[in-house]
Amino acid sequence: MLTRDAMRAQIAATIHEDPSEIGDDDNLMDLGLDSIRAMQLLTRWNETGLGLDFPEFAERLTLNAWWTIVERHQAGP
């Protein structure tokens, strides 16, 4: 199961930042995350069975928004 802290840590590692530098409402693209690396993260998270969809993530580029999507998928249908 993916946690919010794990998500923050994985995003931080991807953009070579400390997790504490990623605020809940920071625009992840402004912090250096590009679409290729975002897709790589989603692929990693989908390997756990989440079934996440990139266009949904691309609409809102913050940790809060992404966590809301992940929580919904982890809760099931």
C-alpha positions as CSV (number, residue, x, y, z in Angstrom):
1,M,0.0,0.0,0.0
2,L,1.3,3.4,-1.0
3,T,1.5,6.0,1.7
4,R,1.6,9.8,1.4
5,D,5.1,9.9,2.9
6,A,6.3,7.2,0.5
7,M,4.8,9.2,-2.4
8,R,6.6,12.4,-1.2
9,A,9.9,10.5,-0.8
10,Q,9.6,8.9,-4.3
11,I,8.8,12.2,-5.9
12,A,11.7,13.9,-4.1
13,A,14.1,11.2,-5.1
14,T,13.0,11.6,-8.7
15,I,13.7,15.3,-8.8
16,H,16.8,15.1,-6.5
17,E,15.3,17.0,-3.6
18,D,14.8,16.4,0.1
19,P,11.2,15.3,0.8
20,S,10.9,18.2,3.3
21,E,11.3,20.6,0.3
22,I,8.0,19.3,-1.3
23,G,5.0,21.1,0.1
24,D,1.6,19.7,-0.1
25,D,0.4,22.3,-2.6
26,D,3.6,23.0,-4.5
27,N,3.4,22.6,-8.2
28,L,5.5,19.6,-8.9
29,M,6.4,20.7,-12.4
30,D,7.8,24.0,-10.9
31,L,10.0,21.8,-8.6
32,G,11.5,20.0,-11.6
33,L,9.2,17.1,-12.2
34,D,8.6,16.6,-16.0
35,S,6.1,14.4,-17.7
36,I,8.5,11.6,-18.4
37,R,9.5,11.2,-14.8
38,A,5.8,11.6,-13.7
39,M,5.0,8.7,-16.0
40,Q,7.8,6.6,-14.4
41,L,6.4,7.3,-11.0
42,L,2.9,6.3,-12.1
43,T,4.2,3.1,-13.6
44,R,5.9,2.2,-10.3
45,W,2.8,2.9,-8.4
46,N,0.6,1.0,-10.9
47,E,2.9,-2.0,-10.3
48,T,1.2,-2.3,-6.9
49,G,-2.2,-2.7,-8.6
50,L,-3.5,0.9,-8.3
51,G,-4.6,1.4,-11.9
52,L,-3.7,5.1,-12.0
53,D,-4.4,7.2,-15.1
54,F,-1.8,9.8,-16.2
55,P,-4.3,12.4,-17.6
56,E,-6.0,12.5,-14.2
57,F,-2.7,13.3,-12.5
58,A,-1.8,15.9,-15.2
59,E,-4.9,18.0,-14.3
60,R,-3.6,19.0,-10.9
61,L,0.2,18.8,-10.2
62,T,0.4,18.9,-6.4
63,L,1.1,16.2,-3.8
64,N,-2.3,16.9,-2.2
65,A,-4.1,16.4,-5.5
66,W,-2.1,13.2,-6.4
67,W,-2.7,11.8,-2.9
68,T,-6.4,12.3,-3.2
69,I,-6.4,10.3,-6.4
70,V,-4.3,7.5,-4.8
71,E,-6.5,7.4,-1.8
72,R,-9.6,7.0,-4.0
73,H,-7.9,4.1,-5.9
74,Q,-6.7,2.4,-2.8
75,A,-10.2,2.5,-1.3
76,G,-11.5,0.6,-4.3
77,P,-14.7,0.9,-6.4
